[in-house]
């Protein structure tokens, strides 16, 4: 399909694609595919006020009924899966299977949230006072601001939105300036679902705002947006987190990972090689869960590096729409240039680089071969996360040393160990093991499932999205005590006249 055919199939019109100030380029070939109209910063107070008005209505709708809206969204996404997946490929450069996989994540979180809408449980708590009952209830918070990054242009929005909606909150979404088209197409799916849902969905329940930092700043700064979920770089998080905290808001931050894998002497190396390749080079290394550091026991290092170098040399790089391509483009030329500079820094610190060259796979695109970098130790460069397919390889002699290396970076999203030794696996998962929000055994750092709450970034205190009890981040807990006795308990020895 041509660019125009993909855009049309996703339901984008000439009005969506022309007449604006924000230029959108496809990383596949660098071509400009749209000029999108941006939201004006001066309009943000009215947008936030509209969301607050929607909140006052939506919180009164029973949670299972709210779940029905998310069920309808899931239906719309199933119908649009092929078209939306192709648009993800066009706008982000993901290979076809990854574009479709991202939309499937959206469908999966809708299924999860529909069930959740009937399970927003609170606890009944034993009271120390006779004739009393104590219980907790969970209530919606208010408008949820969602700021998403380019690398998962629609999935992250759906994780937040599906939970926020069933919890009783409206949503204001600011996508990356690099990916407004997928945002428009995904939001249209929700608009169609709301039209089918009926009048219980108030105006302003979900709003899409497109633009630069000023738009995001309005969401970050507004006390009328009690929950702010932001996905992006640790630099961005270091700005957003304190600003939200300063106004007593709640921040859900999912930032960088610099994720590591420990490969123990007992590891199944064939399985490890497959996991390493998928984790390190999938999405051209542009996942927050991408594998970036490989900590290998000295006894198996040479064998593993030899296997990996052979696999890396054979990985197909090229047009992500073509069958057989495993590595598509980086998001832009700036990302490619940062990768090449990072490799120069690694060489200066004694690293040996395999791969890591710019290639002219498709004219106009930023394509690179993945880099496997043997390092003498965990240098300053290794501790810096570069959003590109760079995998640093280091050696360890005992498990305590390996875990210390794993934990000795400021970023901490996902981690894993490959071992067939039960003691090593359990140590890695213990309080003295990995300090990351995700810790896996015999599976790479990527591939988090919807059922498990995603995240737990250690550098920021983070937040968790998607499954498990992540819904509590979108609600406030209220504890209530009911006195059903005929007495009012007072402190011992205290009496008040009636």
C-alpha positions as a printed NumPy array, in Angstrom:
array([[  0.   ,   0.   ,   0.   ],
       [  1.111,   3.547,  -0.657],
       [  1.347,   6.148,   2.09 ],
       [ -1.917,   7.699,   0.894],
       [ -3.71 ,   4.348,   0.88 ],
       [ -2.587,   3.589,   4.457],
       [ -3.765,   6.975,   5.664],
       [ -7.119,   6.603,   3.928],
       [ -7.641,   3.081,   5.27 ],
       [ -7.12 ,   4.423,   8.797],
       [ -9.971,   6.867,   8.21 ],
       [ -7.825,  10.012,   8.042],
       [ -9.275,  12.745,   5.852],
       [ -7.793,  15.68 ,   3.999],
       [ -8.886,  17.888,   6.888],
       [ -6.821,  15.737,   9.253],
       [ -3.747,  15.739,   7.046],
       [ -3.498,  19.27 ,   5.696],
       [ -3.629,  22.897,   6.729],
       [ -1.727,  22.594,   9.983],
       [  1.645,  23.724,  11.307],
       [  2.941,  20.37 ,  12.624],
       [  4.82 ,  18.462,   9.917],
       [  4.67 ,  14.658,  10.204],
       [  7.314,  12.513,   8.517],
       [  7.452,   8.749,   8.045],
       [ 10.711,   7.286,   9.355],
       [ 10.527,   4.684,   6.572],
       [ 11.68 ,   7.141,   3.909],
       [ 11.619,  10.563,   5.569],
       [  8.679,  11.686,   3.446],
       [  6.317,  14.305,   4.8  ],
       [  2.935,  12.625,   5.085],
       [  0.854,  15.302,   6.801],
       [  0.654,  18.773,   8.265],
       [ -1.524,  18.511,  11.326],
       [ -3.366,  21.285,  13.126],
       [ -2.097,  21.893,  16.654],
       [ -4.058,  22.69 ,  19.787],
       [ -3.491,  26.244,  20.967],
       [ -2.077,  26.626,  24.466],
       [ -4.695,  29.311,  25.112],
       [ -7.416,  26.672,  24.609],
       [ -6.125,  24.359,  27.349],
       [ -8.026,  25.938,  30.296],
       [-11.331,  25.401,  28.462],
       [-10.356,  21.832,  27.525],
       [ -9.501,  21.032,  31.144],
       [-12.735,  22.67 ,  32.356],
       [-14.695,  20.526,  29.882],
       [-12.986,  17.448,  31.308],
       [-13.888,  18.485,  34.86 ],
       [-17.536,  18.885,  33.824],
       [-17.46 ,  15.434,  32.219],
       [-16.001,  14.004,  35.437],
       [-18.946,  15.208,  37.494],
       [-21.284,  13.238,  35.23 ],
       [-19.133,  10.172,  34.517],
       [-18.426,   9.39 ,  38.181],
       [-22.175,   8.921,  38.698],
       [-22.375,   6.204,  36.024],
       [-22.094,   2.73 ,  37.621],
       [-18.698,   1.13 ,  37.058],
       [-20.053,  -1.925,  35.167],
       [-21.844,   0.458,  32.824],
       [-18.584,   2.355,  32.342],
       [-17.017,  -0.98 ,  31.469],
       [-19.506,  -1.344,  28.635],
       [-17.944,   1.687,  26.92 ],
       [-14.519,   0.053,  27.1  ],
       [-15.998,  -3.169,  25.714],
       [-17.27 ,  -1.213,  22.721],
       [-13.839,   0.381,  22.309],
       [-12.362,  -3.111,  22.139],
       [-14.814,  -3.995,  19.383],
       [-13.865,  -0.891,  17.393],
       [-10.178,  -1.696,  17.774],
       [-10.713,  -5.247,  16.544],
       [-12.379,  -3.886,  13.427],
       [ -9.622,  -1.307,  12.885],
       [ -6.669,  -3.537,  13.826],
       [ -5.161,  -4.022,  10.357],
       [ -5.555,  -0.372,   9.347],
       [ -4.31 ,   1.021,  12.644],
       [ -1.382,  -1.411,  12.743],
       [ -0.338,  -0.335,   9.245],
       [ -0.522,   3.302,  10.337],
       [  1.757,   2.545,  13.314],
       [  4.245,   1.056,  10.857],
       [  4.039,   4.101,   8.598],
       [  4.355,   6.716,  11.332],
       [  6.788,   4.96 ,  13.713],
       [  8.633,   2.483,  11.484],
       [  7.745,  -0.689,  13.382],
       [  7.755,  -3.887,  11.354],
       [  4.284,  -5.116,  10.41 ],
       [  3.998,  -7.741,  13.148],
       [  4.968,  -5.212,  15.832],
       [  2.463,  -2.651,  14.551],
       [ -0.298,  -5.234,  14.719],
       [  0.984,  -6.422,  18.083],
       [  0.668,  -2.949,  19.535],
       [ -2.991,  -2.75 ,  18.517],
       [ -3.531,  -6.194,  20.027],
       [ -2.238,  -4.813,  23.333],
       [ -4.948,  -2.173,  23.09 ],
       [ -7.58 ,  -4.855,  22.587],
       [ -6.214,  -6.904,  25.471],
       [ -6.322,  -4.02 ,  27.962],
       [ -9.934,  -3.365,  26.976],
       [-10.795,  -6.981,  27.784],
       [ -8.955,  -6.665,  31.109],
       [-10.673,  -3.395,  32.029],
       [-14.154,  -4.696,  31.232],
       [-13.718,  -7.396,  33.872],
       [-12.109,  -4.89 ,  36.211],
       [-15.207,  -2.679,  36.057],
       [-16.955,  -5.256,  38.272],
       [-13.971,  -5.753,  40.595],
       [-13.073,  -2.341,  42.03 ],
       [-13.03 ,  -3.937,  45.454],
       [-12.377,  -2.365,  48.839],
       [-11.553,  -4.149,  52.084],
       [-13.738,  -4.684,  55.14 ],
       [-11.523,  -3.882,  58.124],
       [-11.881,  -5.243,  61.66 ],
       [-12.709,  -2.403,  64.065],
       [-11.306,  -2.294,  67.596],
       [-14.534,  -0.71 ,  68.819],
       [-17.627,  -2.795,  69.601],
       [-20.667,  -2.122,  67.467],
       [-18.663,  -0.603,  64.656],
       [-17.841,  -1.579,  61.097],
       [-14.936,  -0.192,  59.107],
       [-14.49 ,  -0.446,  55.327],
       [-12.634,   1.167,  52.447],
       [-14.182,   2.426,  49.23 ],
       [-12.408,   3.514,  46.051],
       [-13.553,   6.671,  44.296],
       [-12.51 ,   8.265,  40.984],
       [ -9.949,  11.069,  41.08 ],
       [-10.898,  13.352,  38.188],
       [ -9.334,  14.161,  34.802],
       [ -6.32 ,  12.04 ,  33.877],
       [ -3.696,  13.641,  31.651],
       [ -1.858,  11.157,  29.413],
       [  1.396,  12.187,  27.727],
       [  2.658,   9.393,  25.477],
       [  5.943,   8.829,  23.616],
       [  6.557,   7.938,  19.975],
       [  7.755,   4.387,  20.547],
       [  4.354,   3.062,  21.667],
       [  2.114,   5.66 ,  20.057],
       [ -1.256,   4.06 ,  20.85 ],
       [ -0.782,   1.206,  23.348],
       [  0.247,   3.416,  26.267],
       [ -2.786,   5.649,  25.744],
       [ -5.066,   2.619,  25.786],
       [ -3.504,   1.245,  28.987],
       [ -4.248,   4.492,  30.783],
       [ -7.576,   5.244,  29.132],
       [ -9.192,   1.845,  29.615],
       [ -8.396,   1.9  ,  33.339],
       [ -9.212,   5.578,  33.812],
       [-12.619,   5.216,  32.151],
       [-13.775,   2.219,  34.181],
       [-12.505,   3.931,  37.33 ],
       [-14.734,   6.919,  36.558],
       [-12.22 ,   9.422,  35.193],
       [-12.163,  11.396,  31.93 ],
       [ -8.945,  11.557,  29.882],
       [ -6.987,  14.276,  28.077],
       [ -4.359,  12.783,  25.743],
       [ -1.283,  14.558,  24.436],
       [  0.585,  12.239,  22.039],
       [  4.171,  12.72 ,  20.877],
       [  4.57 ,  15.413,  18.249],
       [  6.114,  12.68 ,  16.095],
       [  2.954,  10.522,  16.11 ],
       [ -0.23 ,  12.613,  15.898],
       [ -1.776,  10.551,  13.082],
       [ -1.966,   7.298,  15.028],
       [ -3.423,   9.315,  17.901],
       [ -6.162,  10.78 ,  15.71 ],
       [ -7.033,   7.355,  14.29 ],
       [ -7.05 ,   5.657,  17.723],
       [ -9.146,   8.422,  19.274],
       [-11.655,   8.074,  16.455],
       [-12.15 ,   4.468,  17.558],
       [-13.123,   5.705,  21.011],
       [-15.391,   8.37 ,  19.538],
       [-17.217,   5.693,  17.564],
       [-17.546,   3.609,  20.714],
       [-18.961,   6.606,  22.618],
       [-21.489,   7.241,  19.848],
       [-22.687,   3.641,  20.165],
       [-22.648,   3.879,  23.971],
       [-25.146,   6.713,  24.081],
       [-25.893,   9.692,  26.271],
       [-24.216,   8.284,  29.382],
       [-20.892,   9.324,  27.817],
       [-20.689,  13.09 ,  28.475],
       [-19.061,  15.635,  26.188],
       [-15.388,  15.99 ,  27.03 ],
       [-15.046,  12.472,  28.415],
       [-12.012,  11.91 ,  26.194],
       [-10.141,  14.718,  24.452],
       [ -7.123,  14.727,  22.163],
       [ -4.708,  17.665,  22.222],
       [ -1.846,  17.911,  19.735],
       [  1.178,  20.123,  20.079],
       [  4.504,  20.8  ,  21.715],
       [  5.775,  21.388,  25.242],
       [  3.327,  24.18 ,  26.037],
       [  0.409,  21.764,  25.726],
       [  2.049,  19.214,  27.98 ],
       [  3.005,  21.92 ,  30.459],
       [ -0.647,  22.949,  30.786],
       [ -1.567,  19.408,  31.819],
       [  1.417,  19.083,  34.146],
       [  0.735,  22.4  ,  35.898],
       [ -3.043,  22.255,  36.285],
       [ -4.422,  21.335,  39.734],
       [ -7.612,  20.376,  37.885],
       [ -5.759,  17.366,  36.418],
       [ -5.168,  15.267,  39.565],
       [ -3.483,  12.344,  37.763],
       [ -0.754,  12.841,  35.169],
       [  0.621,   9.79 ,  33.366],
       [  3.733,  10.458,  31.281],
       [  5.896,   8.11 ,  29.239],
       [  9.248,   9.163,  27.839],
       [ 12.846,   9.868,  28.741],
       [ 14.226,  10.117,  32.27 ],
       [ 15.07 ,  13.747,  31.447],
       [ 11.401,  14.414,  30.77 ],
       [ 10.39 ,  12.583,  33.938],
       [ 12.797,  14.62 ,  36.052],
       [ 10.935,  17.737,  34.93 ],
       [  7.375,  16.418,  35.065],
       [  7.55 ,  14.54 ,  38.372],
       [  8.551,  17.464,  40.637],
       [  6.077,  19.828,  38.967],
       [  3.163,  17.458,  39.527],
       [  4.285,  16.776,  43.1  ],
       [  4.566,  20.512,  43.814],
       [  0.828,  20.897,  43.23 ],
       [  0.065,  17.683,  45.177],
       [ -0.922,  15.806,  42.044],
       [ -0.275,  12.132,  41.38 ],
       [  2.286,  11.241,  38.711],
       [  2.47 ,   7.887,  36.934],
       [  5.849,   7.906,  35.195],
       [  7.21 ,   5.241,  32.854],
       [ 10.659,   6.276,  31.711],
       [ 13.916,   4.734,  30.514],
       [ 15.113,   1.259,  31.33 ],
       [ 18.778,   0.553,  30.476],
       [ 17.64 ,  -2.992,  31.1  ],
       [ 20.037,  -5.857,  31.778],
       [ 20.173,  -9.625,  31.38 ],
       [ 22.396, -11.861,  33.492],
       [ 23.498, -15.052,  31.721],
       [ 24.592, -17.669,  34.253],
       [ 26.853, -20.722,  33.63 ],
       [ 23.835, -23.042,  33.611],
       [ 21.825, -20.96 ,  31.104],
       [ 20.24 , -22.521,  28.051],
       [ 22.324, -20.515,  25.582],
       [ 20.16 , -21.268,  22.562],
       [ 17.113, -19.889,  24.364],
       [ 19.148, -16.946,  25.655],
       [ 20.358, -15.999,  22.161],
       [ 16.776, -15.837,  20.866],
       [ 15.673, -13.729,  23.829],
       [ 18.666, -11.416,  23.488],
       [ 18.08 , -10.8  ,  19.789],
       [ 14.384, -10.082,  20.262],
       [ 14.946,  -7.92 ,  23.331],
       [ 17.89 ,  -5.918,  22.009],
       [ 17.038,  -5.265,  18.373],
       [ 13.227,  -5.5  ,  18.229],
       [ 11.642,  -2.145,  17.347],
       [ 15.217,  -1.095,  16.446],
       [ 16.051,  -0.899,  20.15 ],
       [ 13.409,   1.788,  20.732],
       [ 11.434,   0.126,  23.533],
       [ 11.623,   1.236,  27.14 ],
       [ 12.059,  -2.486,  27.855],
       [ 14.774,  -3.02 ,  25.235],
       [ 17.762,  -5.087,  26.382],
       [ 20.799,  -2.803,  26.611],
       [ 23.269,  -4.532,  28.967],
       [ 24.346,  -8.18 ,  28.888],
       [ 26.157,  -9.426,  31.99 ],
       [ 27.652, -12.832,  31.144],
       [ 29.522, -15.322,  33.299],
       [ 33.15 , -15.639,  32.259],
       [ 32.787, -19.366,  31.522],
       [ 30.197, -18.851,  28.775],
       [ 31.027, -15.361,  27.502],
       [ 33.162, -16.303,  24.496],
       [ 30.652, -18.885,  23.267],
       [ 27.696, -16.518,  23.709],
       [ 29.389, -13.553,  22.015],
       [ 30.377, -15.749,  19.067],
       [ 26.759, -16.908,  18.658],
       [ 25.388, -13.397,  18.979],
       [ 27.845, -11.898,  16.499],
       [ 26.728, -14.484,  13.933],
       [ 23.04 , -13.735,  14.554],
       [ 23.565,  -9.972,  14.478],
       [ 25.395, -10.15 ,  11.147],
       [ 22.421, -11.961,   9.575],
       [ 19.577,  -9.755,  10.836],
       [ 17.632,  -8.164,   7.929],
       [ 17.449,  -4.36 ,   8.129],
       [ 15.098,  -2.504,   5.822],
       [ 11.603,  -1.368,   4.927],
       [  9.412,  -2.466,   7.866],
       [  6.472,  -3.165,   5.542],
       [  8.322,  -5.92 ,   3.673],
       [  8.08 ,  -9.554,   4.734],
       [ 11.276, -10.822,   6.307],
       [ 12.425,  -7.469,   7.681],
       [ 13.26 ,  -7.71 ,  11.38 ],
       [ 14.761,  -4.262,  11.988],
       [ 13.112,  -1.124,  10.677],
       [ 14.323,   2.462,  10.893],
       [ 15.145,   4.637,  13.846],
       [ 12.578,   7.362,  14.365],
       [ 14.743,  10.054,  12.717],
       [ 18.246,  11.07 ,  11.709],
       [ 18.885,  12.656,  15.083],
       [ 18.373,   9.291,  16.772],
       [ 20.821,   7.677,  14.337],
       [ 23.437,  10.357,  14.982],
       [ 23.12 ,   9.948,  18.765],
       [ 23.665,   6.21 ,  18.391],
       [ 26.818,   6.644,  16.322],
       [ 28.214,   9.17 ,  18.816],
       [ 27.472,   6.779,  21.666],
       [ 29.418,   4.039,  19.913],
       [ 32.377,   6.39 ,  19.487],
       [ 32.289,   7.039,  23.221],
       [ 32.227,   3.286,  23.908],
       [ 35.285,   2.778,  21.675],
       [ 37.111,   5.53 ,  23.551],
       [ 36.452,   3.637,  26.793],
       [ 37.972,   0.431,  25.409],
       [ 34.911,  -1.145,  23.818],
       [ 34.988,  -3.414,  20.774],
       [ 32.052,  -2.71 ,  18.469],
       [ 30.48 ,  -5.306,  16.192],
       [ 28.024,  -3.744,  13.721],
       [ 26.535,  -0.359,  14.43 ],
       [ 26.872,   1.163,  10.974],
       [ 24.473,   3.482,   9.199],
       [ 23.027,   1.781,   6.127],
       [ 21.102,   3.117,   3.144],
       [ 18.305,   0.536,   3.338],
       [ 15.606,   2.937,   2.135],
       [ 16.497,   6.363,   0.816],
       [ 15.524,   9.076,   3.259],
       [ 15.218,   6.791,   6.291],
       [ 17.547,   6.488,   9.3  ],
       [ 18.642,   2.838,   9.212],
       [ 21.447,   1.214,  11.216],
       [ 22.757,  -2.255,  11.812],
       [ 22.442,  -3.305,  15.466],
       [ 25.575,  -2.937,  17.577],
       [ 27.07 ,  -5.577,  19.862],
       [ 29.701,  -3.885,  22.036],
       [ 32.176,  -5.818,  24.192],
       [ 33.112,  -3.592,  27.122],
       [ 35.935,  -3.914,  29.682],
       [ 33.486,  -2.979,  32.429],
       [ 30.392,  -0.947,  33.213],
       [ 31.724,   2.443,  32.152],
       [ 30.002,   5.819,  32.219],
       [ 28.804,   5.304,  28.647],
       [ 27.192,   1.971,  29.544],
       [ 25.298,   3.694,  32.348],
       [ 23.791,   6.179,  29.875],
       [ 20.733,   4.903,  28.042],
       [ 20.723,   5.432,  24.292],
       [ 17.385,   4.759,  22.585],
       [ 18.858,   2.637,  19.794],
       [ 19.929,  -0.995,  19.132],
       [ 23.134,  -0.996,  21.212],
       [ 23.885,  -3.993,  23.444],
       [ 26.861,  -3.768,  25.816],
       [ 28.46 ,  -7.049,  26.915],
       [ 30.271,  -7.351,  30.259],
       [ 31.739, -10.226,  32.285],
       [ 31.104, -11.401,  35.841],
       [ 32.541, -14.127,  38.084],
       [ 29.933, -14.558,  40.849],
       [ 26.217, -13.836,  41.154],
       [ 26.57 , -11.093,  43.76 ],
       [ 28.854,  -9.223,  41.361],
       [ 26.373,  -9.674,  38.521],
       [ 23.439,  -8.382,  40.55 ],
       [ 25.503,  -5.398,  41.699],
       [ 26.278,  -4.537,  38.063],
       [ 22.632,  -5.011,  37.12 ],
       [ 21.502,  -2.597,  39.839],
       [ 24.311,  -0.028,  39.483],
       [ 22.552,   2.237,  36.963],
       [ 20.006,   4.954,  37.787],
       [ 17.405,   3.571,  35.383],
       [ 15.486,   0.494,  36.481],
       [ 12.431,  -0.672,  34.599],
       [ 12.958,  -4.306,  33.547],
       [ 15.527,  -7.022,  34.202],
       [ 16.082, -10.74 ,  33.702],
       [ 18.347, -13.704,  34.375],
       [ 18.918, -16.836,  32.336],
       [ 19.751, -19.743,  34.61 ],
       [ 18.655, -23.313,  35.306],
       [ 19.899, -23.002,  38.89 ],
       [ 16.964, -22.613,  41.284],
       [ 19.033, -20.847,  43.929],
       [ 20.291, -18.276,  41.448],
       [ 16.8  , -17.643,  40.086],
       [ 15.251, -17.178,  43.51 ],
       [ 18.108, -14.95 ,  44.691],
       [ 17.595, -12.741,  41.644],
       [ 13.878, -12.393,  42.512],
       [ 14.484, -11.772,  46.221],
       [ 14.808,  -8.468,  48.083],
       [ 18.579,  -8.68 ,  47.614],
       [ 18.247,  -9.343,  43.882],
       [ 17.009,  -7.156,  41.033],
       [ 15.848,  -3.685,  42.071],
       [ 13.691,  -3.214,  38.955],
       [  9.923,  -3.093,  38.663],
       [ 10.011,  -6.137,  36.352],
       [ 12.232,  -9.143,  37.047],
       [ 12.072, -12.203,  34.747],
       [ 13.653, -15.634,  34.741],
       [ 14.473, -17.315,  31.416],
       [ 12.606, -14.677,  29.421],
       [ 13.909, -11.342,  28.163],
       [ 13.038,  -7.907,  29.577],
       [ 10.536,  -7.173,  26.801],
       [  7.122,  -8.716,  26.376],
       [  5.305,  -7.53 ,  29.506],
       [  1.795,  -8.973,  29.625],
       [ -1.407,  -7.015,  30.121],
       [ -2.278,  -8.945,  33.279],
       [  0.864,  -7.779,  35.074],
       [  1.134,  -4.141,  36.119],
       [  3.765,  -2.644,  33.879],
       [  6.495,  -0.38 ,  35.224],
       [  7.898,   0.491,  38.603],
       [ 10.73 ,   2.735,  37.371],
       [ 13.148,   2.906,  40.314],
       [ 14.716,   6.267,  39.477],
       [ 11.5  ,   8.23 ,  39.947],
       [  9.456,   6.077,  42.266],
       [  7.507,   5.596,  39.076],
       [  4.051,   4.274,  38.745],
       [  2.376,   1.244,  37.302],
       [  0.043,   0.948,  34.352],
       [ -2.02 ,  -1.811,  32.783],
       [ -2.818,  -4.894,  34.873],
       [ -2.744,  -6.214,  38.43 ],
       [ -3.853,  -3.476,  40.881],
       [ -2.597,  -0.592,  38.734],
       [ -6.194,   0.717,  38.764],
       [ -5.605,   2.06 ,  42.277],
       [ -3.336,   4.711,  40.79 ],
       [ -6.376,   6.241,  39.098],
       [ -8.564,   6.294,  42.223],
       [ -8.561,   7.577,  45.797],
       [ -9.218,   5.392,  48.804],
       [-11.779,   6.441,  51.387],
       [-11.997,   4.648,  54.736],
       [-15.412,   4.746,  56.436],
       [-16.483,   3.792,  59.952],
       [-20.113,   3.051,  60.766],
       [-21.33 ,   3.   ,  64.359],
       [-24.373,   0.743,  64.56 ],
       [-24.371,   0.573,  68.367],
       [-26.245,   2.827,  70.806],
       [-23.024,   4.219,  72.292],
       [-20.437,   6.741,  71.18 ],
       [-16.974,   5.534,  72.227],
       [-14.768,   8.218,  73.777],
       [-11.306,   8.227,  75.249],
       [-11.122,   6.504,  78.636],
       [-12.094,   8.857,  81.454],
       [-13.503,  11.542,  79.146],
       [-17.16 ,  12.503,  79.526],
       [-19.149,  15.23 ,  77.784],
       [-22.475,  16.508,  79.103],
       [-25.519,  15.869,  76.966]])
